[in-house]
Amino acid sequence: MTRGRKPLPKEKLVLRDTFRKDRDRPDSIIGESVPVKEIAQRCQTAGLQQAPKKARDIYWAMCKRLAVQGLMDPAFCPEILIWSVDQYLATECVKSLKTDGLTLTGTTKDGRTIKFPNPAFKQLMNLQDKLLKIGSNFGMSPVDRARMKAPAEDKPQGFKALFAAIVAGDDDEPDEQ
């Protein structure tokens, strides 16, 4: 078991302008990262059509975010899909807890009324663990986002690039296969 934080990918170090050649490590993606304009074609993955619509929306938003950061590799698509479906299921569990509460009531065979914990709570706790583990690989946790902060002089360019990616992606929906 390793100790301490995971090392940052080279791409994040370059974005933060803290990359040093004497501490160079291999790129976190093999080959070129997927450009934002090619996400719809290159980020198709098995099981995408079977996922709920909201989970697919989460998937495409995360693919765009990673592409803007230069970290999108087509090999990451299945893991991002798993994360997206888990994110959707977690929101459904929260809805269940909001409507039904932490405990549910039921009747036994002999007619007694009993209270038992809402199973959505346990499922939500399991999903949160999985979301944190998968999300830490892609900079989805608060700690990873804090590490992504670019230097002050780079912020206007980064926001312009992010805004351009969001605007470019809103016009057409990806053709899911």
C-alpha positions in Angstrom: 0.0 0.0 0.0 1.4 3.4 -1.0 1.5 6.3 1.3 0.7 9.9 0.7 -1.1 11.5 -2.2 -1.1 10.1 -5.7 1.4 11.9 -7.9 -0.1 14.4 -10.2 -0.2 13.7 -14.0 2.3 15.5 -16.1 -0.5 17.4 -17.9 -1.7 18.9 -14.7 1.8 20.0 -13.7 2.2 21.7 -17.1 -1.2 23.4 -16.6 -0.1 24.7 -13.2 3.3 25.7 -14.5 5.0 23.5 -11.9 6.4 20.9 -14.2 10.2 20.3 -13.9 12.2 18.3 -16.4 14.3 16.6 -13.7 11.0 15.1 -12.3 9.6 14.1 -15.7 7.3 11.1 -15.8 5.4 9.4 -18.6 2.3 11.1 -20.0 -0.9 9.9 -18.3 -2.5 9.3 -21.8 -1.1 7.2 -24.6 -0.9 9.2 -27.8 -2.8 12.5 -28.4 -5.6 13.6 -26.1 -9.1 13.8 -27.7 -9.9 17.3 -29.0 -13.2 18.8 -27.8 -14.6 18.8 -31.4 -13.9 15.0 -31.8 -15.6 13.9 -28.5 -18.8 12.7 -30.2 -16.9 10.4 -32.6 -14.1 9.1 -30.4 -15.8 8.7 -27.1 -18.4 6.1 -28.0 -18.2 3.1 -25.6 -20.1 -0.1 -25.1 -23.1 0.2 -22.8 -23.6 3.9 -23.5 -27.0 3.4 -25.1 -28.3 1.3 -22.2 -27.4 4.0 -19.7 -30.3 6.3 -18.6 -30.5 9.7 -20.4 -29.3 11.7 -17.4 -26.3 9.4 -16.9 -25.4 9.9 -20.6 -25.6 13.7 -20.1 -23.3 13.4 -17.2 -20.9 11.2 -19.3 -20.7 13.7 -22.2 -20.2 16.6 -19.8 -17.3 14.8 -18.1 -15.8 13.9 -21.5 -15.9 17.5 -22.5 -14.3 18.6 -19.3 -11.5 16.2 -19.6 -10.9 17.1 -23.2 -10.7 20.8 -22.3 -8.0 19.9 -19.8 -6.2 17.8 -22.3 -6.6 14.6 -20.3 -9.2 12.8 -22.4 -8.1 9.4 -23.8 -10.6 7.0 -25.5 -9.3 4.3 -23.2 -10.9 6.2 -20.2 -14.4 6.1 -21.7 -15.6 2.9 -20.0 -14.5 4.1 -16.5 -16.1 7.5 -17.1 -19.3 5.7 -18.1 -19.3 3.7 -14.9 -18.7 6.9 -12.9 -21.5 8.7 -14.7 -24.0 5.9 -14.1 -23.0 5.8 -10.4 -23.4 9.5 -10.2 -27.0 9.2 -11.6 -27.8 6.4 -9.2 -26.5 8.4 -6.3 -28.9 11.3 -7.2 -31.8 8.8 -7.4 -30.9 7.5 -3.9 -30.9 11.0 -2.6 -34.3 11.6 -4.2 -35.6 8.4 -2.5 -34.2 9.5 0.9 -35.8 12.9 0.4 -39.3 11.5 -0.3 -39.3 8.4 1.9 -37.0 9.4 4.7 -34.3 7.4 6.5 -36.7 4.7 7.7 -39.5 2.9 5.9 -42.4 1.1 7.5 -43.8 -2.2 6.5 -46.0 -5.0 7.8 -45.0 -8.5 8.7 -46.9 -11.7 7.8 -48.7 -11.6 11.2 -49.8 -8.0 10.7 -47.3 -6.1 12.9 -46.0 -2.8 11.6 -42.3 -2.5 11.7 -39.7 0.2 10.8 -36.6 -0.6 8.9 -33.8 1.5 7.4 -34.2 2.8 3.9 -32.0 0.6 1.6 -31.3 3.7 -0.5 -29.1 5.0 2.3 -26.7 2.0 2.3 -26.7 2.1 -1.5 -25.8 5.8 -1.4 -22.9 5.2 0.9 -21.5 2.4 -1.4 -21.9 4.6 -4.4 -20.2 7.5 -2.7 -17.1 5.4 -2.1 -17.0 4.2 -5.7 -17.5 7.8 -7.0 -14.6 9.1 -4.9 -12.3 6.3 -6.0 -13.0 6.6 -9.7 -13.3 10.4 -9.6 -9.9 10.8 -8.0 -8.4 9.4 -11.2 -9.9 12.2 -13.3 -9.7 15.2 -11.0 -13.3 15.1 -9.9 -12.7 15.4 -6.2 -12.2 18.7 -4.5 -8.5 18.0 -3.7 -7.8 17.2 -7.4 -9.7 20.3 -8.5 -7.6 22.4 -6.1 -4.4 20.9 -7.7 -5.7 21.9 -11.1 -5.7 25.7 -10.4 -3.7 27.4 -13.1 -1.5 30.4 -12.4 -3.2 33.8 -12.5 -1.8 34.8 -15.9 -3.2 31.6 -17.5 -6.8 32.0 -16.1 -8.2 34.2 -18.9 -7.0 31.8 -21.6 -8.3 28.8 -19.6 -11.8 30.3 -19.1 -12.0 31.3 -22.8 -11.1 27.8 -23.8 -13.6 26.3 -21.4 -16.3 28.7 -22.5 -15.6 27.9 -26.2 -15.8 24.2 -25.4 -19.1 24.5 -23.7 -20.6 26.7 -26.4 -19.3 24.5 -29.1 -20.8 21.4 -27.5 -24.3 22.8 -26.8 -25.3 23.0 -30.5 -25.4 19.4 -31.4 -26.0 16.3 -29.4 -23.5 13.4 -29.8 -24.6 10.6 -32.0 -24.7 7.7 -29.5 -24.2 4.3 -31.0 
